[in-house]
Amino acid sequence: MSRPLAFLHSDFGRLGLVDMDSDLAVHVHPHLHVSMNVGGADTRFEVRGRSYPSTGDTAVLINAWEPHAWRQAPGAAETLFLT
C-alpha cells in the first residue's frame, strides 16, 4: 500500500513524499516524472518493460506518457520516495 506523507502543488508541478510497501501498477503521467529513493529498501522501477535500479544513489527519470511501474522485492521493507 502506498501512503502519501506530503504533497506540494505549484506552477512547477507536483512534489510528493510517498511511503510504498506494495507494487504500483503500470501507469502513465502527462508530465515528466522523477522518482528518488530517499529511504528504506533499494528497489527497481519498470519503464517500458526494462528494469532500472532505485537506490539512494540513483534517480529514475520517466518521460511524459511513458508506461512505468514499481515492483517491491519479495520480503523487502518499505521504500520512501520523493517524486
Backbone as CSV, one residue per row, in Angstrom:
resi,resn,N_x,N_y,N_z,CA_x,CA_y,CA_z,C_x,C_y,C_z
1,MET,0.851,-1.172,0.000,0.000,0.000,0.000,0.896,1.235,0.000
2,SER,0.516,2.236,-0.760,1.272,3.487,-0.726,0.597,4.433,0.257
3,ARG,1.449,5.180,0.955,0.942,6.125,1.942,1.553,7.487,1.650
4,PRO,0.767,8.414,1.078,1.296,9.750,0.828,1.547,10.470,2.152
5,LEU,2.758,10.998,2.300,3.117,11.707,3.527,2.999,13.219,3.362
6,ALA,3.324,13.717,2.152,3.241,15.158,1.894,3.200,15.398,0.395
7,PHE,2.446,16.408,-0.022,2.402,16.818,-1.424,2.398,18.336,-1.501
8,LEU,3.054,18.854,-2.537,3.083,20.286,-2.794,2.758,20.488,-4.264
9,HIS,1.743,21.295,-4.557,1.359,21.636,-5.926,1.699,23.104,-6.154
10,SER,2.327,23.399,-7.303,2.677,24.775,-7.638,2.823,24.881,-9.151
11,ASP,3.251,26.052,-9.628,3.438,26.255,-11.062,4.468,25.296,-11.644
12,PHE,5.445,24.873,-10.845,6.494,23.976,-11.328,5.982,22.558,-11.519
13,GLY,4.882,22.209,-10.887,4.336,20.854,-10.966,3.940,20.365,-9.592
14,ARG,4.199,19.086,-9.348,3.809,18.471,-8.087,5.023,17.770,-7.483
15,LEU,5.193,17.884,-6.194,6.252,17.219,-5.464,5.587,16.384,-4.389
16,GLY,6.006,15.123,-4.285,5.383,14.255,-3.299,6.390,13.423,-2.539
17,LEU,6.056,13.111,-1.304,6.819,12.199,-0.474,5.872,11.047,-0.158
18,VAL,6.232,9.834,-0.623,5.325,8.699,-0.534,6.052,7.494,0.048
19,ASP,5.424,6.837,1.002,5.938,5.617,1.614,5.259,4.442,0.897
20,MET,6.046,3.568,0.273,5.487,2.476,-0.541,5.882,1.123,0.045
21,ASP,4.924,0.201,0.096,5.241,-1.142,0.563,4.543,-2.234,-0.238
22,SER,4.003,-1.871,-1.400,3.418,-2.874,-2.296,3.495,-2.362,-3.732
23,ASP,3.355,-3.288,-4.678,3.515,-2.956,-6.095,2.620,-1.797,-6.524
24,LEU,3.119,-1.067,-7.509,2.371,0.012,-8.142,2.130,-0.404,-9.589
25,ALA,0.886,-0.479,-10.006,0.528,-0.952,-11.344,1.115,-0.066,-12.434
26,VAL,1.231,-0.617,-13.619,1.692,0.159,-14.771,0.735,1.326,-14.971
27,HIS,1.304,2.529,-15.127,0.500,3.737,-15.306,1.333,4.777,-16.051
28,VAL,0.714,5.897,-16.406,1.396,6.986,-17.111,0.996,8.315,-16.479
29,HIS,1.795,9.343,-16.763,1.512,10.715,-16.332,1.647,11.632,-17.545
30,PRO,0.930,12.743,-17.585,1.052,13.663,-18.710,2.241,14.626,-18.555
31,HIS,3.175,14.292,-17.667,4.313,15.168,-17.410,5.553,14.323,-17.089
32,LEU,6.704,14.925,-17.182,7.949,14.275,-16.782,7.825,13.841,-15.332
33,HIS,8.363,12.673,-15.039,8.241,12.111,-13.699,9.641,11.739,-13.222
34,VAL,10.030,12.224,-12.060,11.321,11.905,-11.459,11.039,11.237,-10.121
35,SER,11.658,10.095,-9.891,11.461,9.389,-8.638,12.808,9.098,-8.001
36,MET,12.942,9.455,-6.726,14.182,9.224,-5.990,13.882,8.449,-4.716
37,ASN,14.658,7.414,-4.475,14.558,6.618,-3.264,15.302,7.381,-2.167
38,VAL,14.581,7.864,-1.166,15.210,8.660,-0.111,15.254,7.928,1.225
39,GLY,14.842,6.664,1.236,14.917,5.880,2.462,14.291,4.521,2.299
40,GLY,14.728,3.595,3.122,14.165,2.251,3.083,14.887,1.360,2.101
41,ALA,14.198,0.335,1.640,14.790,-0.702,0.799,15.146,-0.189,-0.595
42,ASP,16.279,-0.665,-1.117,16.591,-0.454,-2.529,15.574,-1.243,-3.337
43,THR,15.244,-0.734,-4.506,14.192,-1.365,-5.302,14.433,-1.092,-6.778
44,ARG,13.424,-1.325,-7.616,13.561,-1.132,-9.057,12.250,-0.580,-9.630
45,PHE,12.380,0.197,-10.695,11.230,0.639,-11.482,11.265,-0.077,-12.817
46,GLU,10.108,-0.360,-13.350,9.994,-0.884,-14.707,9.491,0.249,-15.594
47,VAL,10.224,0.529,-16.661,9.839,1.559,-17.617,9.882,0.921,-18.999
48,ARG,8.718,0.861,-19.641,8.584,0.206,-20.946,9.211,-1.178,-20.950
49,GLY,8.984,-1.930,-19.874,9.430,-3.309,-19.802,10.886,-3.499,-19.394
50,ARG,11.635,-2.424,-19.203,13.023,-2.529,-18.744,13.089,-2.172,-17.265
51,SER,14.009,-2.796,-16.567,14.140,-2.602,-15.127,15.293,-1.646,-14.821
52,TYR,15.036,-0.666,-13.926,16.033,0.333,-13.553,16.135,0.393,-12.034
53,PRO,17.366,0.437,-11.477,17.525,0.465,-10.023,17.041,1.782,-9.421
54,SER,16.484,1.672,-8.240,16.086,2.838,-7.456,16.731,2.680,-6.088
55,THR,17.836,3.399,-5.882,18.601,3.325,-4.641,18.839,4.735,-4.124
56,GLY,19.531,4.852,-3.029,19.869,6.167,-2.501,20.855,6.925,-3.371
57,ASP,21.445,6.243,-4.361,22.434,6.857,-5.256,21.917,7.089,-6.671
58,THR,20.635,6.804,-6.923,20.096,6.925,-8.279,18.800,7.730,-8.275
59,ALA,18.405,8.161,-9.462,17.083,8.742,-9.690,16.543,8.103,-10.958
60,VAL,15.262,7.865,-11.008,14.626,7.313,-12.203,13.834,8.447,-12.844
61,LEU,14.200,8.786,-14.089,13.507,9.823,-14.840,12.637,9.155,-15.892
62,ILE,11.376,9.557,-15.957,10.402,8.921,-16.838,9.743,10.007,-17.672
63,ASN,9.787,9.856,-18.983,9.184,10.829,-19.893,7.672,10.891,-19.722
64,ALA,7.073,11.976,-20.157,5.614,12.096,-20.176,5.026,10.946,-20.990
65,TRP,3.938,10.392,-20.517,3.191,9.313,-21.160,4.000,8.020,-21.306
66,GLU,5.085,7.877,-20.549,5.915,6.666,-20.580,5.354,5.657,-19.577
67,PRO,4.923,4.482,-20.031,4.390,3.484,-19.101,5.469,3.047,-18.100
68,HIS,5.106,3.048,-16.811,6.050,2.641,-15.779,5.306,2.020,-14.599
69,ALA,6.050,1.239,-13.812,5.502,0.570,-12.638,6.610,0.411,-11.612
70,TRP,6.221,0.176,-10.385,7.181,-0.117,-9.327,6.846,-1.487,-8.777
71,ARG,7.871,-2.296,-8.644,7.693,-3.646,-8.119,8.515,-3.799,-6.852
72,GLN,7.843,-4.094,-5.756,8.553,-4.313,-4.496,9.175,-5.699,-4.515
73,ALA,10.410,-5.793,-4.083,11.064,-7.103,-3.983,10.372,-7.914,-2.895
74,PRO,10.179,-9.205,-3.136,9.526,-10.047,-2.122,10.263,-9.965,-0.777
75,GLY,9.512,-9.713,0.282,10.078,-9.644,1.610,10.825,-8.370,1.950
76,ALA,10.887,-7.428,1.002,11.629,-6.185,1.235,10.830,-5.235,2.132
77,ALA,11.545,-4.411,2.852,10.914,-3.372,3.665,10.348,-2.283,2.761
78,GLU,9.585,-1.374,3.331,9.018,-0.275,2.563,10.117,0.650,2.036
79,THR,9.749,1.455,1.060,10.670,2.428,0.443,10.008,3.798,0.481
80,LEU,10.785,4.802,0.812,10.310,6.178,0.835,10.773,6.872,-0.432
81,PHE,9.830,7.390,-1.216,10.134,8.021,-2.493,9.812,9.510,-2.461
82,LEU,10.706,10.290,-3.075,10.439,11.691,-3.389,10.177,11.718,-4.875
83,THR,9.007,12.179,-5.278,8.631,12.167,-6.700,8.272,13.559,-7.175
